[in-house]
Amino acid sequence: MAYDLAQFIADCRTTLTRDPGPQGREAVRCNLERLLANPEFIAKYCGDDAPQGLKVLYEDPALGFQVLAHINDKARVSPPHDHGDSWAIYGQATKYTDMTEWEREDDGSIFNHAKLKPAKKYRLLPGQAGIYQDGTIHSIDYPDYARFFRVTGTNLDKIPRIKIDLATGTIEQMYTQRAT
């Protein structure tokens, strides 16, 4: 039997209960890649008939982690942003997503301002998953009809997060998660 969403969730619960830190999250990332190899899972949650938008597939009542599907019909380039005190794992289902991790060049002493430089760039292709640990600043860029899954340590709508305007360096609070 193919690895499915129910088994993935059970494995996340077991792994994150035992080790909620970076090594446990890496195990979740590997299991997400295993799940992405199941074509029935991709078709069910990210297929052509899936309604556009951000869908919460699961939220753990005890540990708080979420499994989400991003069904994007329009291309998008996000501003650099973080996930606050949470982590996130992105798993590509269709097309690709270009990921950029950013590093601060300033010392953070100017209120609501940051100067960033790219630290790492890579492309996630279908079946691949990438992880961002707590507070990592990153941006994503994907074409029309790119679809991906994301596992987060908590509901990101309930914690402070920021986005940074690259042109001005202005830092703003983010309030809701979104898909295109």
JOKACOR-V585145 format. One record per backbone hydrogen bond with DSSP energy under -1.0 kcal/mol. CO is the residue of the C=O (numbers start at 1). NH is the residue of the N-H. Records with the same first field share a line. If there is no record, write none. Layout:
CO->NH + NH
//
This chain:
4->8
5->9
6->10
7->11
8->12
9->13
10->14
11->15
12->16
13->17
14->18
15->19
21->25
22->26
23->27
24->28
25->29
26->30
27->31
28->32
29->33
30->34
31->35
32->36
35->38
38->42
39->43
40->44
41->45
42->46
43->47
47->50
53->71
55->69
58->67
60->64
65->60
66->152
67->57 + 58
68->150
69->55
70->148
71->53
76->142
80->164
81->138
83->86
84->135
87->153
88->132
89->151
90->130
91->149
92->127
97->124
98->141
99->122
100->139
101->119 + 120
103->117
110->113
112->171
115->105
117->103
120->101
122->99
124->97
125->128
128->92
130->90
132->88
133->136
137->102
138->81
139->100
140->78
141->98
142->76
143->146
146->72
147->93 + 94
148->70
149->91
150->68
151->89
152->66
155->158
156->159
161->174
162->82
163->172
165->169
169->114
170->165
172->163
//
